[in-house]
Amino acid sequence: MKKITLGLMATALLLQAGVFDRGSKSVAVTVGSGTGFDNTYTIVGVSANYFALNGLAVGIGYRGWFGGTPTMNEVDLPVTYFLPLSATFRPYAGVFYRHTFISGNYDDYETLGARAGIAYAEGRVYLSVGWAEEWYSRSNGDTIRRGYPELTAAISF
C-alpha cells in the first residue's frame, strides 16, 4: 500500500511540475523582422530548451531570414535563467552564442549576446517579451552592437 501511495504522490508531483522546473522541456516559435544588406527580412525561428535546474534553461535554436538576398540562417546556443519571483510572471536574463551562415560571397560570422525580459506562464504554455543585444567583430577590428525586441511563445512538456 505504501508503494502505491508513494507512486501516486510522485505522479501527482510530476503532473504538477511547473513550466520552469528541472527536467521540463519546451519548444518555442519566434517570428519577427530585421534589416540587413539593404533588405527587410522576415525572421522565423524555432528553439528547444531543457531545464537543467529549476529556472535554468539551456537550449539550441534556429532562425531563418527570408525575403531578401543574401539568405541567412542562424544557429544559437542560449542559456537563460527565469527568476522564481511569481508562479505566473517570471523575469528572465540570459546569454547566447550565435553562428550566422550567409549565402553568396559573404563571410559567416559569430555573435555573443544577452537578453532580458519577462515571461508569463499559464498551464504548460509561456509567452515572453524582452530585449536582446548582440555584439560581433568585423574583420577590421570594429565591434558592432545591435539590439532588438523579442517575442516568444513556448509549449512545455
Summary of the structure (lengths in Angstrom):
residues: 157
radius of gyration: 18.7
end to end distance: 29.7
largest distance: 71.6
contacts: 453
relative contact order: 0.17
helix: 10%
strand: 66%
